[in-house]
Amino acid sequence: MSQTPPDMVGKALLLLTLLGDYPDGASLSDVARRAGFPLSTAHRLASALVRDGYACVDETSRRYSLGLQVFSLASRIAHRHGFAGSALPVLRKLAEQTSESALMSVIDGHHQLYVHHVQGRHSVSVSGEPGRRGPLHCTSMGKVLVAFAPEAQRHELVENLELTPFVPHTIVDRQQFRDEIDAVADQGYAIADEEHEAGIRAIGVPVKDLNGATIASVSIAAPAYRVSREKLLDYLPDLNEAARELTVLLPPR
């Protein structure tokens, strides 16, 4: 019995499903052949998926893979259903050690994507929502992700990020931002002192893979009335230990 050909939404979803079978990316011709689509159809669908962040393409190899928009949606589902993942136990321990909220994010274009959040023990603590995007220029994790990005990507971000003024302390001067990122790279951590939200301080460090490439950032965030800028530095040993554990636990990207 013949089946009705899938509509364009169905075809796009099939393309995404097939891309999920290729963690290292696949040529569009291979995916089109498996899907049974003409290459022209696959190219049109893939271009739309790349445009909207559901897929990405390596400009050198022309191999396609799933984009972070898929991860963003999956993170919301995982968070809603309580799926822990390999990073969550580490962040729970970090929150227990510091009594403050522990967060993790990855870079996503000119934003960061929040991956995990564990609430602190205090009745008043910083909250976060996995799957949401946030700024890079005025958060501790964002600064870290910029400072420890590959050189070309770091330069592009430093020069082209929109320095949106969220609060009076947000860095909006381009040279000041350049200097801040240089300082973060030198010292190995970043502090956000009421730069994204008034009354919130945070300190973040990079999470690197076994080859030394930065794959994420973790941070401790706390109300400014309870934690001074100097107190944030007391959390560095626990943060760095958590980053080392995540290096081993997180799958390669």
Salt bridges, closest charged atoms under 4 A:
ASP21 OD2 - ARG34 NH2 3.23
ASP30 OD1 - ARG33 NH2 2.48
ASP52 OD2 - ARG51 NH2 3.00
GLU59 OE1 - ARG62 NH1 2.69
GLU96 OE2 - ARG121 NH1 3.39
GLU100 OE2 - HIS122 NE2 3.63
GLU100 OE1 - ARG226 NH2 2.77
ASP108 OD2 - ARG133 NE 2.66
GLU129 OE1 - ARG132 NE 3.34
GLU156 OE2 - HIS110 NE2 3.09
GLU159 OE2 - ARG178 NE 2.79
GLU180 OE2 - LYS143 NZ 2.82
ASP182 OD1 - ARG154 NH2 2.54
ASP193 OD1 - ARG201 NE 2.59
ASP193 OD2 - ARG229 NH1 3.50
GLU194 OE2 - ARG201 NH2 3.82
GLU195 OE1 - LYS143 NZ 2.80
ASP234 OD2 - LYS231 NZ 3.69
GLU241 OE1 - ARG244 NH2 3.02
GLU245 OE2 - LYS93 NZ 2.56
